[in-house]
């Protein structure tokens, strides 16, 4: 099971679907898309976690299990609406969609921190931390590895890691 955990200053609160760039929900939507979606299917072996550190409901952590989620579509606006609805249901105490969990706070298990300043080598764990547009708002625990000399967006990073694991260039025992 692969876990991709985005730690971002994204906005945990009501946000407009017409402008996902406010609160950087556009980056969150792209991250979820690249972590979970294949061309004609969903990755069943992936859990996506997003911790949002700004806004009235922050900190808030959203988890989506690819093996169980239903009703999630691959476009940014649909993913944004899905996130907003899940957060609103959580705050209002309503039932969440299948495959979705929302919790207050930040839970940071030991993992692999994808950081441009890290070592260039394969990871030892399948739990990956990725920072938002301004880096990590909280310091995640774990070994730091790098994807190389370039700095990628969070959504690009998760796509690269999925590829490296898919084709076997990275193997995790």
PyMOL commands that place a pseudoatom at each C-alpha (Angstrom):
pseudoatom trace, name=CA, resn=UNK, resi=1, chain=A, elem=C, hetatm=0, pos=[0.000, 0.000, 0.000]
pseudoatom trace, name=CA, resn=UNK, resi=2, chain=A, elem=C, hetatm=0, pos=[1.337, 3.410, -1.003]
pseudoatom trace, name=CA, resn=UNK, resi=3, chain=A, elem=C, hetatm=0, pos=[0.488, 6.453, 1.071]
pseudoatom trace, name=CA, resn=UNK, resi=4, chain=A, elem=C, hetatm=0, pos=[1.054, 9.964, -0.244]
pseudoatom trace, name=CA, resn=UNK, resi=5, chain=A, elem=C, hetatm=0, pos=[0.695, 12.686, 2.387]
pseudoatom trace, name=CA, resn=UNK, resi=6, chain=A, elem=C, hetatm=0, pos=[0.600, 16.310, 1.257]
pseudoatom trace, name=CA, resn=UNK, resi=7, chain=A, elem=C, hetatm=0, pos=[1.446, 18.783, 4.017]
pseudoatom trace, name=CA, resn=UNK, resi=8, chain=A, elem=C, hetatm=0, pos=[0.315, 22.181, 2.821]
pseudoatom trace, name=CA, resn=UNK, resi=9, chain=A, elem=C, hetatm=0, pos=[-0.836, 25.599, 3.907]
pseudoatom trace, name=CA, resn=UNK, resi=10, chain=A, elem=C, hetatm=0, pos=[-3.994, 24.889, 1.890]
pseudoatom trace, name=CA, resn=UNK, resi=11, chain=A, elem=C, hetatm=0, pos=[-7.308, 26.250, 3.143]
pseudoatom trace, name=CA, resn=UNK, resi=12, chain=A, elem=C, hetatm=0, pos=[-9.406, 24.136, 5.512]
pseudoatom trace, name=CA, resn=UNK, resi=13, chain=A, elem=C, hetatm=0, pos=[-12.743, 25.893, 5.221]
pseudoatom trace, name=CA, resn=UNK, resi=14, chain=A, elem=C, hetatm=0, pos=[-15.391, 26.782, 2.641]
pseudoatom trace, name=CA, resn=UNK, resi=15, chain=A, elem=C, hetatm=0, pos=[-13.737, 27.812, -0.622]
pseudoatom trace, name=CA, resn=UNK, resi=16, chain=A, elem=C, hetatm=0, pos=[-15.156, 28.878, -4.003]
pseudoatom trace, name=CA, resn=UNK, resi=17, chain=A, elem=C, hetatm=0, pos=[-15.146, 26.213, -6.720]
pseudoatom trace, name=CA, resn=UNK, resi=18, chain=A, elem=C, hetatm=0, pos=[-14.825, 28.922, -9.375]
pseudoatom trace, name=CA, resn=UNK, resi=19, chain=A, elem=C, hetatm=0, pos=[-11.392, 29.900, -8.037]
pseudoatom trace, name=CA, resn=UNK, resi=20, chain=A, elem=C, hetatm=0, pos=[-9.528, 26.899, -6.661]
pseudoatom trace, name=CA, resn=UNK, resi=21, chain=A, elem=C, hetatm=0, pos=[-6.290, 28.903, -6.618]
pseudoatom trace, name=CA, resn=UNK, resi=22, chain=A, elem=C, hetatm=0, pos=[-7.498, 30.633, -3.461]
pseudoatom trace, name=CA, resn=UNK, resi=23, chain=A, elem=C, hetatm=0, pos=[-6.078, 28.583, -0.638]
pseudoatom trace, name=CA, resn=UNK, resi=24, chain=A, elem=C, hetatm=0, pos=[-4.110, 26.507, -3.191]
pseudoatom trace, name=CA, resn=UNK, resi=25, chain=A, elem=C, hetatm=0, pos=[-6.887, 23.952, -3.530]
pseudoatom trace, name=CA, resn=UNK, resi=26, chain=A, elem=C, hetatm=0, pos=[-5.915, 23.655, -7.202]
pseudoatom trace, name=CA, resn=UNK, resi=27, chain=A, elem=C, hetatm=0, pos=[-2.585, 22.117, -6.150]
pseudoatom trace, name=CA, resn=UNK, resi=28, chain=A, elem=C, hetatm=0, pos=[-4.392, 19.832, -3.688]
pseudoatom trace, name=CA, resn=UNK, resi=29, chain=A, elem=C, hetatm=0, pos=[-6.768, 18.685, -6.456]
pseudoatom trace, name=CA, resn=UNK, resi=30, chain=A, elem=C, hetatm=0, pos=[-3.888, 17.984, -8.854]
pseudoatom trace, name=CA, resn=UNK, resi=31, chain=A, elem=C, hetatm=0, pos=[-2.031, 16.102, -6.109]
pseudoatom trace, name=CA, resn=UNK, resi=32, chain=A, elem=C, hetatm=0, pos=[-5.067, 13.862, -5.465]
pseudoatom trace, name=CA, resn=UNK, resi=33, chain=A, elem=C, hetatm=0, pos=[-5.543, 13.343, -9.207]
pseudoatom trace, name=CA, resn=UNK, resi=34, chain=A, elem=C, hetatm=0, pos=[-1.940, 12.286, -9.823]
pseudoatom trace, name=CA, resn=UNK, resi=35, chain=A, elem=C, hetatm=0, pos=[-1.853, 10.047, -6.759]
pseudoatom trace, name=CA, resn=UNK, resi=36, chain=A, elem=C, hetatm=0, pos=[-5.078, 8.142, -7.488]
pseudoatom trace, name=CA, resn=UNK, resi=37, chain=A, elem=C, hetatm=0, pos=[-6.024, 8.230, -11.151]
pseudoatom trace, name=CA, resn=UNK, resi=38, chain=A, elem=C, hetatm=0, pos=[-4.849, 6.120, -14.056]
pseudoatom trace, name=CA, resn=UNK, resi=39, chain=A, elem=C, hetatm=0, pos=[-6.084, 6.589, -17.622]
pseudoatom trace, name=CA, resn=UNK, resi=40, chain=A, elem=C, hetatm=0, pos=[-9.182, 4.409, -17.243]
pseudoatom trace, name=CA, resn=UNK, resi=41, chain=A, elem=C, hetatm=0, pos=[-9.116, 3.371, -13.607]
pseudoatom trace, name=CA, resn=UNK, resi=42, chain=A, elem=C, hetatm=0, pos=[-8.317, 4.291, -10.039]
pseudoatom trace, name=CA, resn=UNK, resi=43, chain=A, elem=C, hetatm=0, pos=[-5.233, 3.123, -8.156]
pseudoatom trace, name=CA, resn=UNK, resi=44, chain=A, elem=C, hetatm=0, pos=[-6.613, 0.696, -5.576]
pseudoatom trace, name=CA, resn=UNK, resi=45, chain=A, elem=C, hetatm=0, pos=[-3.286, 0.399, -3.734]
pseudoatom trace, name=CA, resn=UNK, resi=46, chain=A, elem=C, hetatm=0, pos=[-3.002, 4.109, -2.831]
pseudoatom trace, name=CA, resn=UNK, resi=47, chain=A, elem=C, hetatm=0, pos=[-4.150, 6.197, 0.105]
pseudoatom trace, name=CA, resn=UNK, resi=48, chain=A, elem=C, hetatm=0, pos=[-3.926, 9.959, -0.270]
pseudoatom trace, name=CA, resn=UNK, resi=49, chain=A, elem=C, hetatm=0, pos=[-3.704, 12.127, 2.830]
pseudoatom trace, name=CA, resn=UNK, resi=50, chain=A, elem=C, hetatm=0, pos=[-3.836, 15.917, 2.712]
pseudoatom trace, name=CA, resn=UNK, resi=51, chain=A, elem=C, hetatm=0, pos=[-3.217, 18.046, 5.795]
pseudoatom trace, name=CA, resn=UNK, resi=52, chain=A, elem=C, hetatm=0, pos=[-4.484, 21.607, 5.413]
pseudoatom trace, name=CA, resn=UNK, resi=53, chain=A, elem=C, hetatm=0, pos=[-2.898, 24.089, 7.810]
pseudoatom trace, name=CA, resn=UNK, resi=54, chain=A, elem=C, hetatm=0, pos=[-4.811, 27.345, 7.115]
pseudoatom trace, name=CA, resn=UNK, resi=55, chain=A, elem=C, hetatm=0, pos=[-8.437, 28.361, 7.567]
pseudoatom trace, name=CA, resn=UNK, resi=56, chain=A, elem=C, hetatm=0, pos=[-11.154, 28.161, 10.220]
pseudoatom trace, name=CA, resn=UNK, resi=57, chain=A, elem=C, hetatm=0, pos=[-11.176, 24.350, 10.444]
pseudoatom trace, name=CA, resn=UNK, resi=58, chain=A, elem=C, hetatm=0, pos=[-7.369, 23.915, 10.402]
pseudoatom trace, name=CA, resn=UNK, resi=59, chain=A, elem=C, hetatm=0, pos=[-5.470, 21.847, 10.937]
pseudoatom trace, name=CA, resn=UNK, resi=60, chain=A, elem=C, hetatm=0, pos=[-7.536, 19.265, 9.135]
pseudoatom trace, name=CA, resn=UNK, resi=61, chain=A, elem=C, hetatm=0, pos=[-6.426, 15.994, 7.529]
pseudoatom trace, name=CA, resn=UNK, resi=62, chain=A, elem=C, hetatm=0, pos=[-8.396, 14.410, 4.694]
pseudoatom trace, name=CA, resn=UNK, resi=63, chain=A, elem=C, hetatm=0, pos=[-7.711, 10.776, 3.713]
pseudoatom trace, name=CA, resn=UNK, resi=64, chain=A, elem=C, hetatm=0, pos=[-8.955, 9.096, 0.536]
pseudoatom trace, name=CA, resn=UNK, resi=65, chain=A, elem=C, hetatm=0, pos=[-8.569, 5.343, 0.010]
pseudoatom trace, name=CA, resn=UNK, resi=66, chain=A, elem=C, hetatm=0, pos=[-8.424, 4.428, -3.680]
pseudoatom trace, name=CA, resn=UNK, resi=67, chain=A, elem=C, hetatm=0, pos=[-9.783, 0.953, -2.957]
pseudoatom trace, name=CA, resn=UNK, resi=68, chain=A, elem=C, hetatm=0, pos=[-13.028, 2.282, -1.455]
pseudoatom trace, name=CA, resn=UNK, resi=69, chain=A, elem=C, hetatm=0, pos=[-13.752, 5.803, -2.725]
pseudoatom trace, name=CA, resn=UNK, resi=70, chain=A, elem=C, hetatm=0, pos=[-16.790, 6.328, -4.945]
pseudoatom trace, name=CA, resn=UNK, resi=71, chain=A, elem=C, hetatm=0, pos=[-17.999, 9.378, -6.842]
pseudoatom trace, name=CA, resn=UNK, resi=72, chain=A, elem=C, hetatm=0, pos=[-14.582, 10.982, -7.288]
pseudoatom trace, name=CA, resn=UNK, resi=73, chain=A, elem=C, hetatm=0, pos=[-13.945, 12.249, -10.826]
pseudoatom trace, name=CA, resn=UNK, resi=74, chain=A, elem=C, hetatm=0, pos=[-10.540, 13.207, -12.266]
pseudoatom trace, name=CA, resn=UNK, resi=75, chain=A, elem=C, hetatm=0, pos=[-11.048, 16.895, -13.109]
pseudoatom trace, name=CA, resn=UNK, resi=76, chain=A, elem=C, hetatm=0, pos=[-9.870, 19.646, -10.735]
pseudoatom trace, name=CA, resn=UNK, resi=77, chain=A, elem=C, hetatm=0, pos=[-13.266, 21.225, -10.146]
pseudoatom trace, name=CA, resn=UNK, resi=78, chain=A, elem=C, hetatm=0, pos=[-14.896, 17.869, -9.310]
pseudoatom trace, name=CA, resn=UNK, resi=79, chain=A, elem=C, hetatm=0, pos=[-12.075, 16.972, -6.933]
pseudoatom trace, name=CA, resn=UNK, resi=80, chain=A, elem=C, hetatm=0, pos=[-12.352, 20.432, -5.351]
pseudoatom trace, name=CA, resn=UNK, resi=81, chain=A, elem=C, hetatm=0, pos=[-16.093, 19.951, -4.859]
pseudoatom trace, name=CA, resn=UNK, resi=82, chain=A, elem=C, hetatm=0, pos=[-15.506, 16.491, -3.413]
pseudoatom trace, name=CA, resn=UNK, resi=83, chain=A, elem=C, hetatm=0, pos=[-12.994, 17.891, -0.899]
pseudoatom trace, name=CA, resn=UNK, resi=84, chain=A, elem=C, hetatm=0, pos=[-15.256, 20.782, 0.060]
pseudoatom trace, name=CA, resn=UNK, resi=85, chain=A, elem=C, hetatm=0, pos=[-18.250, 18.498, 0.551]
pseudoatom trace, name=CA, resn=UNK, resi=86, chain=A, elem=C, hetatm=0, pos=[-16.226, 16.039, 2.671]
pseudoatom trace, name=CA, resn=UNK, resi=87, chain=A, elem=C, hetatm=0, pos=[-14.933, 18.852, 4.904]
pseudoatom trace, name=CA, resn=UNK, resi=88, chain=A, elem=C, hetatm=0, pos=[-18.407, 20.374, 5.287]
pseudoatom trace, name=CA, resn=UNK, resi=89, chain=A, elem=C, hetatm=0, pos=[-19.931, 16.987, 6.166]
pseudoatom trace, name=CA, resn=UNK, resi=90, chain=A, elem=C, hetatm=0, pos=[-17.211, 16.408, 8.746]
pseudoatom trace, name=CA, resn=UNK, resi=91, chain=A, elem=C, hetatm=0, pos=[-17.722, 19.805, 10.376]
pseudoatom trace, name=CA, resn=UNK, resi=92, chain=A, elem=C, hetatm=0, pos=[-21.507, 19.314, 10.404]
pseudoatom trace, name=CA, resn=UNK, resi=93, chain=A, elem=C, hetatm=0, pos=[-21.164, 15.799, 11.879]
pseudoatom trace, name=CA, resn=UNK, resi=94, chain=A, elem=C, hetatm=0, pos=[-22.685, 14.094, 8.815]
pseudoatom trace, name=CA, resn=UNK, resi=95, chain=A, elem=C, hetatm=0, pos=[-21.696, 10.769, 7.261]
pseudoatom trace, name=CA, resn=UNK, resi=96, chain=A, elem=C, hetatm=0, pos=[-18.655, 10.965, 4.971]
pseudoatom trace, name=CA, resn=UNK, resi=97, chain=A, elem=C, hetatm=0, pos=[-18.500, 9.405, 1.490]
pseudoatom trace, name=CA, resn=UNK, resi=98, chain=A, elem=C, hetatm=0, pos=[-17.150, 5.839, 1.221]
pseudoatom trace, name=CA, resn=UNK, resi=99, chain=A, elem=C, hetatm=0, pos=[-13.368, 5.663, 1.362]
pseudoatom trace, name=CA, resn=UNK, resi=100, chain=A, elem=C, hetatm=0, pos=[-13.001, 9.119, 2.928]
pseudoatom trace, name=CA, resn=UNK, resi=101, chain=A, elem=C, hetatm=0, pos=[-11.909, 10.086, 6.427]
pseudoatom trace, name=CA, resn=UNK, resi=102, chain=A, elem=C, hetatm=0, pos=[-11.475, 13.565, 7.857]
pseudoatom trace, name=CA, resn=UNK, resi=103, chain=A, elem=C, hetatm=0, pos=[-9.857, 14.301, 11.197]
pseudoatom trace, name=CA, resn=UNK, resi=104, chain=A, elem=C, hetatm=0, pos=[-8.792, 17.375, 13.077]
pseudoatom trace, name=CA, resn=UNK, resi=105, chain=A, elem=C, hetatm=0, pos=[-5.104, 17.785, 13.715]
pseudoatom trace, name=CA, resn=UNK, resi=106, chain=A, elem=C, hetatm=0, pos=[-1.945, 16.406, 12.237]
pseudoatom trace, name=CA, resn=UNK, resi=107, chain=A, elem=C, hetatm=0, pos=[-0.902, 12.749, 12.568]
pseudoatom trace, name=CA, resn=UNK, resi=108, chain=A, elem=C, hetatm=0, pos=[2.607, 12.203, 11.216]
pseudoatom trace, name=CA, resn=UNK, resi=109, chain=A, elem=C, hetatm=0, pos=[3.849, 8.593, 11.230]
pseudoatom trace, name=CA, resn=UNK, resi=110, chain=A, elem=C, hetatm=0, pos=[7.440, 7.824, 10.245]
pseudoatom trace, name=CA, resn=UNK, resi=111, chain=A, elem=C, hetatm=0, pos=[7.841, 7.960, 6.462]
pseudoatom trace, name=CA, resn=UNK, resi=112, chain=A, elem=C, hetatm=0, pos=[9.906, 9.072, 3.504]
pseudoatom trace, name=CA, resn=UNK, resi=113, chain=A, elem=C, hetatm=0, pos=[10.186, 12.844, 3.180]
pseudoatom trace, name=CA, resn=UNK, resi=114, chain=A, elem=C, hetatm=0, pos=[10.519, 13.867, -0.467]
pseudoatom trace, name=CA, resn=UNK, resi=115, chain=A, elem=C, hetatm=0, pos=[12.748, 16.919, -0.274]
pseudoatom trace, name=CA, resn=UNK, resi=116, chain=A, elem=C, hetatm=0, pos=[15.114, 18.454, -2.817]
pseudoatom trace, name=CA, resn=UNK, resi=117, chain=A, elem=C, hetatm=0, pos=[17.779, 18.629, -0.102]
pseudoatom trace, name=CA, resn=UNK, resi=118, chain=A, elem=C, hetatm=0, pos=[17.603, 14.901, 0.615]
pseudoatom trace, name=CA, resn=UNK, resi=119, chain=A, elem=C, hetatm=0, pos=[19.794, 12.034, -0.460]
pseudoatom trace, name=CA, resn=UNK, resi=120, chain=A, elem=C, hetatm=0, pos=[19.398, 10.731, -4.016]
pseudoatom trace, name=CA, resn=UNK, resi=121, chain=A, elem=C, hetatm=0, pos=[18.412, 7.114, -3.491]
pseudoatom trace, name=CA, resn=UNK, resi=122, chain=A, elem=C, hetatm=0, pos=[15.425, 4.781, -3.312]
pseudoatom trace, name=CA, resn=UNK, resi=123, chain=A, elem=C, hetatm=0, pos=[13.098, 5.019, -0.300]
pseudoatom trace, name=CA, resn=UNK, resi=124, chain=A, elem=C, hetatm=0, pos=[12.803, 2.433, 2.477]
pseudoatom trace, name=CA, resn=UNK, resi=125, chain=A, elem=C, hetatm=0, pos=[9.102, 3.018, 3.215]
pseudoatom trace, name=CA, resn=UNK, resi=126, chain=A, elem=C, hetatm=0, pos=[5.968, 3.369, 1.120]
pseudoatom trace, name=CA, resn=UNK, resi=127, chain=A, elem=C, hetatm=0, pos=[4.652, 6.323, 3.165]
pseudoatom trace, name=CA, resn=UNK, resi=128, chain=A, elem=C, hetatm=0, pos=[5.657, 9.512, 1.332]
pseudoatom trace, name=CA, resn=UNK, resi=129, chain=A, elem=C, hetatm=0, pos=[5.508, 13.111, 2.556]
pseudoatom trace, name=CA, resn=UNK, resi=130, chain=A, elem=C, hetatm=0, pos=[5.314, 15.903, 0.010]
pseudoatom trace, name=CA, resn=UNK, resi=131, chain=A, elem=C, hetatm=0, pos=[5.347, 19.618, 0.817]
pseudoatom trace, name=CA, resn=UNK, resi=132, chain=A, elem=C, hetatm=0, pos=[3.041, 22.240, -0.627]
pseudoatom trace, name=CA, resn=UNK, resi=133, chain=A, elem=C, hetatm=0, pos=[4.010, 25.251, -2.767]
pseudoatom trace, name=CA, resn=UNK, resi=134, chain=A, elem=C, hetatm=0, pos=[5.898, 26.845, 0.148]
pseudoatom trace, name=CA, resn=UNK, resi=135, chain=A, elem=C, hetatm=0, pos=[7.466, 23.672, 1.501]
pseudoatom trace, name=CA, resn=UNK, resi=136, chain=A, elem=C, hetatm=0, pos=[6.486, 21.833, 4.657]
pseudoatom trace, name=CA, resn=UNK, resi=137, chain=A, elem=C, hetatm=0, pos=[4.367, 23.852, 7.122]
pseudoatom trace, name=CA, resn=UNK, resi=138, chain=A, elem=C, hetatm=0, pos=[5.218, 21.243, 9.800]
pseudoatom trace, name=CA, resn=UNK, resi=139, chain=A, elem=C, hetatm=0, pos=[8.286, 19.038, 9.908]
pseudoatom trace, name=CA, resn=UNK, resi=140, chain=A, elem=C, hetatm=0, pos=[7.459, 15.421, 8.974]
pseudoatom trace, name=CA, resn=UNK, resi=141, chain=A, elem=C, hetatm=0, pos=[9.456, 12.593, 10.568]
pseudoatom trace, name=CA, resn=UNK, resi=142, chain=A, elem=C, hetatm=0, pos=[11.533, 10.256, 8.453]
pseudoatom trace, name=CA, resn=UNK, resi=143, chain=A, elem=C, hetatm=0, pos=[14.375, 9.849, 6.037]
pseudoatom trace, name=CA, resn=UNK, resi=144, chain=A, elem=C, hetatm=0, pos=[14.846, 12.610, 3.467]
pseudoatom trace, name=CA, resn=UNK, resi=145, chain=A, elem=C, hetatm=0, pos=[15.330, 11.632, -0.143]
pseudoatom trace, name=CA, resn=UNK, resi=146, chain=A, elem=C, hetatm=0, pos=[15.449, 13.650, -3.338]
pseudoatom trace, name=CA, resn=UNK, resi=147, chain=A, elem=C, hetatm=0, pos=[14.152, 13.013, -6.840]
pseudoatom trace, name=CA, resn=UNK, resi=148, chain=A, elem=C, hetatm=0, pos=[17.186, 14.799, -8.265]
pseudoatom trace, name=CA, resn=UNK, resi=149, chain=A, elem=C, hetatm=0, pos=[18.454, 18.272, -8.978]
pseudoatom trace, name=CA, resn=UNK, resi=150, chain=A, elem=C, hetatm=0, pos=[15.150, 19.836, -10.006]
pseudoatom trace, name=CA, resn=UNK, resi=151, chain=A, elem=C, hetatm=0, pos=[12.320, 21.103, -7.831]
pseudoatom trace, name=CA, resn=UNK, resi=152, chain=A, elem=C, hetatm=0, pos=[8.912, 19.704, -8.822]
pseudoatom trace, name=CA, resn=UNK, resi=153, chain=A, elem=C, hetatm=0, pos=[5.395, 20.644, -7.794]
pseudoatom trace, name=CA, resn=UNK, resi=154, chain=A, elem=C, hetatm=0, pos=[3.640, 18.339, -5.337]
pseudoatom trace, name=CA, resn=UNK, resi=155, chain=A, elem=C, hetatm=0, pos=[1.456, 16.870, -8.086]
pseudoatom trace, name=CA, resn=UNK, resi=156, chain=A, elem=C, hetatm=0, pos=[4.468, 16.212, -10.329]
pseudoatom trace, name=CA, resn=UNK, resi=157, chain=A, elem=C, hetatm=0, pos=[6.338, 14.617, -7.441]
pseudoatom trace, name=CA, resn=UNK, resi=158, chain=A, elem=C, hetatm=0, pos=[3.576, 12.099, -6.735]
pseudoatom trace, name=CA, resn=UNK, resi=159, chain=A, elem=C, hetatm=0, pos=[3.331, 11.205, -10.445]
pseudoatom trace, name=CA, resn=UNK, resi=160, chain=A, elem=C, hetatm=0, pos=[7.097, 10.603, -10.619]
pseudoatom trace, name=CA, resn=UNK, resi=161, chain=A, elem=C, hetatm=0, pos=[7.100, 8.428, -7.492]
pseudoatom trace, name=CA, resn=UNK, resi=162, chain=A, elem=C, hetatm=0, pos=[4.146, 6.377, -8.759]
pseudoatom trace, name=CA, resn=UNK, resi=163, chain=A, elem=C, hetatm=0, pos=[6.014, 5.825, -12.028]
pseudoatom trace, name=CA, resn=UNK, resi=164, chain=A, elem=C, hetatm=0, pos=[9.268, 4.818, -10.307]
pseudoatom trace, name=CA, resn=UNK, resi=165, chain=A, elem=C, hetatm=0, pos=[7.361, 2.287, -8.195]
pseudoatom trace, name=CA, resn=UNK, resi=166, chain=A, elem=C, hetatm=0, pos=[5.170, 1.075, -11.091]
pseudoatom trace, name=CA, resn=UNK, resi=167, chain=A, elem=C, hetatm=0, pos=[8.090, 0.193, -13.367]
pseudoatom trace, name=CA, resn=UNK, resi=168, chain=A, elem=C, hetatm=0, pos=[10.218, -1.248, -10.556]
pseudoatom trace, name=CA, resn=UNK, resi=169, chain=A, elem=C, hetatm=0, pos=[13.016, 1.319, -10.560]
pseudoatom trace, name=CA, resn=UNK, resi=170, chain=A, elem=C, hetatm=0, pos=[12.228, 1.759, -6.871]
pseudoatom trace, name=CA, resn=UNK, resi=171, chain=A, elem=C, hetatm=0, pos=[11.453, -1.322, -4.822]
pseudoatom trace, name=CA, resn=UNK, resi=172, chain=A, elem=C, hetatm=0, pos=[10.276, -1.216, -1.239]
pseudoatom trace, name=CA, resn=UNK, resi=173, chain=A, elem=C, hetatm=0, pos=[10.733, -4.388, 0.794]
for i in range(1, 173): cmd.bond("trace and resi %d" % i, "trace and resi %d" % (i + 1))
show_as sticks, trace
zoom trace
